[in-house]
Amino acid sequence: MQHLYAWLRRRPTVADTGWALLVLGLGVLSEASAPEHRYSTASFLVVAPVLAGLMAVRRRFPDAALAGGLAVGLLQVAAGWQPNPTDTALLVLAYTAAAFGSRWASRTAMAAGLAAGPLTLWRFGGVGDPGLNQPGQVVLVSVLLSVPFVLCWALGRLTRVRRAYYAELEDRAARLERERDARAKVAVAAERARIARELHDVVAHNVSVMVVQADGAAYVMDASPGQAREALATIASTGRQALDEMRRLLGVLRSADPGEGEYVPQPGVEQLPDLLEQVRGAGLPVDFALEGSPCPLPRGVELTAYRIVQEALTNVRKHGGPDARAEVRIRFADGTVDVRVEDDGRGAVAELYEQGGADGQGHGLIGMRERVGMVGGSLDAGPRPGGGFRIRAVLPLRAATTA
């Protein structure tokens, strides 16, 4: 039955034709079984086929079907043809106009339904007969004759409202699905950008340390084999650390389920001493100062502070020159944490940093600004008046959420 119903819904003309044949058959049986011919053969041969045909095309041409039904009804009233069972098609046409027709067709069907009762009573009901000698009786019978038309029209309006409601639900569901897909694409793009920043920080820092240590080992290989071995050990440990971090980040990209894979804690402020020791071991003197009363930081702010210090020290090694010194200062204030990294090297022009580094290949300050913006902080970077470069980031203790 469900398959049959779905098939008929896809072919409304077939279903309407079946109902039209049923109404026409009932009219023929009523005409044939009448004890006496209450209906003229001419009127039946004109009215019955036309109304059946209008029923067959009612949903395909609702406005035209209503107009044809009104013409047939007025012809019956004008010619004095008695109503016959096929006139029930007029009720179906009133329903169709209210459910599928245009606005004017719906209003016309309502007006015609209200007028059908009085016209039928006036033309065929014998107004003035002893049974209808009271005005109240005439009004009551007129109303009763119009009730079927009004009920069919109201049912059609209900069908129209329900169809509009279902269409709105489908449109809303499709719109929500599109918005969900768009949000998923934005989230994927944001996650890829975050992973790209993480990879940049890991590769830029660790590889620069390895390059410095390798140059130092080659320089002292003959004169001081012990120092060369220490440099090689530092290269090995730094390479293993870089591989671990890259393996974690690439594992997130390979995993189809975000819950799969092995995760390790992200570095934070507590790991800064290890980072500074690593940088000092690479040959860059770094002073560290902590001011204020340290307090727990949100993970986003803590990771941002660590990456800013890491990237700033990497830039000092790359652009500061062999005699550069760096100073890292973290100050906890009311509601903010102030991260400042300064050096006294020859530095690089700030515009070059913004455009991708002095060599045109890096994205140091661009990544810093993105990180700071994601937590709702501010970043100030530029050359120092006395030489060198300064990077200062002010981060809120409560990380801001961004879309």
Beta strands, then each sheet from edge to edge (+ up, - down):
strand 1: 286-291
strand 2: 326-333
strand 3: 336-343
strand 4: 378-383
strand 5: 389-396
sheet 1: 1+ 2+ 3- 5+ 4-
end
